[in-house]
Amino acid sequence: MAAEARRADIARKTNETDITLSFAVDGAGASKLETDVPFLNHMLDLFTKHGQFDLSVEARGDVDIDDHHTVEDIGICLGAALKEALGDKRGIKRYASVFVPMDEALAQVVVDISGRPHFELKGEFPAATVGTFTVELVHEFLWKLALESRITLHVIVHYGRNTHHMIEAVFKALGRALDEATSIDPRVQGVPSTKGVL
């Protein structure tokens, strides 16, 4: 008997953004990304490929003001989709810690699919922007992802000189860490928690 597909479709429409998002945990690394924020498209493509997820995003927002609302709301939608796709979390590994280098940069992502949303980001980025993308939006995106998916997410950028490389290492590590933490361990009976729920 085939396992139930772990996927979700999310739509969010506000006065600031209009987003439709589809996410599959057990994918093939395929992405279809149509947003007004090219750098985020690039990062989500990396996240999807290295996490072996499938992700489709169509997003339009008030980028004439800035990218903040669009980036934030995509993080909200992706987090909601991850939470919905995982269902009761039966059989998952739950934890993961992944290091990813990108040339001179090294990032680490540690995740607990805990049901308790928490986010920490440690590291200093040398530049305030990458192209037209405001670097502080990395924090905004990851925090909203952690909040809406109800995961504990720690991101440490150990070092680096090139801000693009540092952010790229983060998104690759995020994909790989979530892939590992959400993977099914046949030894796990029910959910991996003494509480009986996650």
C-alpha positions as CSV (number, residue, x, y, z in Angstrom):
1,M,0.0,0.0,0.0
2,A,1.5,3.3,-1.0
3,A,2.2,5.9,1.6
4,E,0.0,9.0,1.6
5,A,1.5,11.9,-0.3
6,R,3.0,14.5,1.9
7,R,2.1,17.7,0.1
8,A,0.0,20.9,0.5
9,D,-1.4,23.8,-1.5
10,I,-1.6,27.2,0.2
11,A,-3.1,30.5,-1.1
12,R,-2.8,33.8,0.6
13,K,-4.2,37.1,-0.7
14,T,-3.9,40.4,1.1
15,N,-3.8,44.1,0.1
16,E,-0.1,43.7,-0.2
17,T,0.5,40.2,-1.8
18,D,-1.2,37.5,-3.8
19,I,0.4,34.1,-3.4
20,T,-0.3,30.5,-4.4
21,L,2.1,27.9,-3.3
22,S,2.4,24.1,-3.7
23,F,4.9,22.1,-1.8
24,A,5.7,18.4,-1.7
25,V,8.1,16.9,0.9
26,D,8.9,13.8,-1.1
27,G,9.7,15.4,-4.4
28,A,12.4,15.3,-7.1
29,G,14.0,18.8,-6.6
30,A,11.7,20.4,-9.1
31,S,10.8,24.1,-8.8
32,K,8.5,26.5,-10.6
33,L,9.1,30.0,-9.2
34,E,7.4,33.1,-10.4
35,T,7.9,36.0,-8.0
36,D,8.8,39.6,-8.2
37,V,12.0,38.9,-6.2
38,P,14.7,37.3,-8.4
39,F,17.2,36.7,-5.6
40,L,14.5,34.8,-3.6
41,N,13.7,32.8,-6.6
42,H,17.3,31.7,-6.8
43,M,17.5,30.8,-3.1
44,L,14.2,28.9,-3.2
45,D,15.4,27.0,-6.3
46,L,18.5,26.0,-4.3
47,F,16.4,25.0,-1.3
48,T,14.2,22.8,-3.4
49,K,17.0,21.1,-5.3
50,H,19.1,20.3,-2.3
51,G,16.1,19.3,-0.2
52,Q,14.6,17.0,-2.9
53,F,11.3,18.8,-2.6
54,D,8.9,20.0,-5.2
55,L,7.9,23.6,-4.9
56,S,5.7,25.9,-7.0
57,V,5.3,29.5,-6.1
58,E,3.3,32.3,-7.9
59,A,3.6,35.5,-6.0
60,R,2.9,39.1,-6.8
61,G,3.4,41.9,-4.3
62,D,3.9,45.6,-3.7
63,V,7.6,45.5,-4.6
64,D,7.3,49.1,-5.8
65,I,7.5,49.8,-2.0
66,D,10.1,47.1,-1.3
67,D,10.4,43.3,-1.2
68,H,9.5,42.9,2.4
69,H,5.8,41.9,2.2
70,T,6.4,39.5,-0.7
71,V,9.4,37.8,1.0
72,E,7.6,37.6,4.4
73,D,4.4,36.2,2.9
74,I,6.2,33.6,0.9
75,G,7.8,32.5,4.1
76,I,4.4,32.3,5.8
77,C,3.0,30.2,3.0
78,L,5.9,27.9,2.8
79,G,5.8,27.3,6.5
80,A,2.1,26.6,6.5
81,A,2.6,24.2,3.6
82,L,5.3,22.3,5.4
83,K,3.2,22.0,8.5
84,E,0.2,20.8,6.6
85,A,2.2,18.4,4.4
86,L,3.8,16.7,7.4
87,G,0.4,15.9,9.0
88,D,0.8,14.1,12.3
89,K,4.6,13.6,11.7
90,R,4.4,9.9,12.3
91,G,7.7,8.1,11.6
92,I,9.9,11.2,10.9
93,K,13.5,11.5,12.1
94,R,12.5,14.9,13.6
95,Y,16.1,16.3,14.1
96,A,18.9,17.3,11.7
97,S,22.1,19.3,11.7
98,V,23.7,20.1,8.4
99,F,26.8,22.0,7.4
100,V,27.1,23.4,3.9
101,P,30.2,25.2,2.4
102,M,29.9,27.6,-0.5
103,D,33.4,28.5,-1.5
104,E,34.8,30.6,1.4
105,A,31.5,30.6,3.4
106,L,30.2,28.0,5.8
107,A,26.7,27.8,7.1
108,Q,25.0,25.4,9.5
109,V,21.3,24.7,9.9
110,V,19.9,22.8,12.9
111,V,16.3,21.9,12.9
112,D,13.8,20.2,15.2
113,I,10.3,19.4,13.8
114,S,9.1,20.1,17.3
115,G,5.7,21.8,17.2
116,R,7.3,24.7,19.1
117,P,8.2,27.6,16.8
118,H,11.6,29.2,17.6
119,F,14.2,30.8,15.4
120,E,17.8,31.9,16.0
121,L,20.2,33.4,13.4
122,K,23.8,33.9,14.3
123,G,26.3,35.5,11.8
124,E,27.3,38.8,10.3
125,F,26.7,39.5,6.6
126,P,29.3,41.9,5.1
127,A,26.8,43.6,2.8
128,A,23.4,45.1,3.4
129,T,22.2,44.2,-0.1
130,V,22.8,41.5,-2.8
131,G,21.8,43.2,-6.0
132,T,18.4,44.8,-5.2
133,F,17.7,42.3,-2.4
134,T,17.9,43.5,1.2
135,V,19.8,41.1,3.3
136,E,17.8,41.6,6.5
137,L,14.9,39.9,4.6
138,V,16.8,36.6,5.1
139,H,15.9,36.8,8.8
140,E,12.3,37.8,8.0
141,F,11.8,34.9,5.6
142,L,13.4,32.2,7.9
143,W,11.6,33.5,11.0
144,K,8.2,33.4,9.3
145,L,9.0,29.9,7.9
146,A,9.8,28.6,11.4
147,L,6.8,30.3,13.0
148,E,4.2,29.0,10.5
149,S,5.7,25.5,10.3
150,R,6.0,25.3,14.1
151,I,9.6,24.1,13.9
152,T,12.7,25.1,15.9
153,L,15.2,26.5,13.5
154,H,18.8,27.5,14.3
155,V,20.9,29.0,11.5
156,I,24.6,29.7,12.1
157,V,26.8,31.4,9.5
158,H,30.2,30.5,10.8
159,Y,32.2,32.7,8.4
160,G,32.4,34.1,4.9
161,R,33.3,37.2,2.9
162,N,30.8,37.1,0.1
163,T,27.2,37.8,1.2
164,H,25.7,36.0,-1.8
165,H,27.8,32.9,-1.0
166,M,26.8,33.0,2.7
167,I,23.1,33.3,2.0
168,E,23.3,30.5,-0.6
169,A,25.0,28.2,1.9
170,V,22.1,28.9,4.3
171,F,19.4,28.0,1.9
172,K,21.2,24.8,0.7
173,A,21.7,23.8,4.3
174,L,18.1,24.5,5.1
175,G,17.0,22.2,2.3
176,R,19.2,19.4,3.3
177,A,18.4,19.7,7.0
178,L,14.6,19.7,6.4
179,D,15.0,16.8,4.0
180,E,16.8,14.8,6.7
181,A,14.5,15.8,9.6
182,T,11.3,15.0,7.6
183,S,12.5,11.7,6.2
184,I,10.8,8.6,7.4
185,D,12.8,6.3,9.8
186,P,11.2,2.8,9.7
187,R,12.4,2.2,13.3
188,V,10.2,5.1,14.6
189,Q,6.9,3.9,15.9
190,G,4.4,6.7,16.0
191,V,6.0,10.1,16.5
192,P,9.5,10.6,17.9
193,S,8.5,12.2,21.2
194,T,7.8,10.9,24.7
195,K,4.8,13.3,24.7
196,G,3.2,11.2,22.0
197,V,2.5,14.2,19.8
198,L,4.6,16.8,17.9
